[in-house]
């Protein structure tokens, strides 16, 4: 697992449907500092974790843990 700059990540821009409760749950994880690692490939393309990244950006978080697969 590595810590990456959110600005270095490449999002797949997929717009998955989420409820307000799910979005708030992700925001609370970010606020509490209990963010599960996202999944990226070796080129920093996001495989899983776009909602976590969006919540981090919204809250001013600049780094996140990622697992490279």
N, C-alpha and C positions, 0 to 999 in steps of 0.2 A: 504494500500500500504506500502511496506517495501523497504528498500535499502539493496541490497545484493551484496556480493563479486562475481564478474564474475567467479572467479576461483572455487566457490562453486556450480556453475550451472552444470546440466547434460543435454547436448545437445542430441537431438534425431538423430543427424547426417544426417538429411534429406537434400538432395541437391536439393533445388528448383531452377528452372531456373529463372534467373533475367537478365534484360538487363543492359548494362553499365550505362544507365541513371538512372535506379532504384538504382543501387549500389552507384552511386555518390550522389543521393538524400539522402540515408541513411547516408553516410559519412558526408554530410553537416549538417544533423540533429545533429549528434554526435558533430561535431566541434562547432556548435552554442549552444550546451547545451540544445537543445529542443527535447530530446529523449523521445518518448512516452514509458510508462511502458510496460515491457514485461509481459507475462502470464506464471506462473509456478504452479505446484502442490505442495502439502505439503512436498514432497521429493526433491524439487528443480529441478524437471524435467521440461525442457522448453517446453511449449505448443505452444507459439507464440513469436517470436522475435529473431530467430537464426541469421538473417541478421544484426539486430541491435547489437547483441552480437559480431559478427564477426567484424563489423566496430569499435566497442569499443576496442576490442583487438588490432586491427590494429593501432589504434590511441593512445594506451596506457592508456585507461580509465579502471579503476579497479572495479568500482561500478556502479550499475544501479538500477533504481527503478523497482519493480516487484509487480504485483497483484497476490496474491495466490488465486487460485480457486479450 
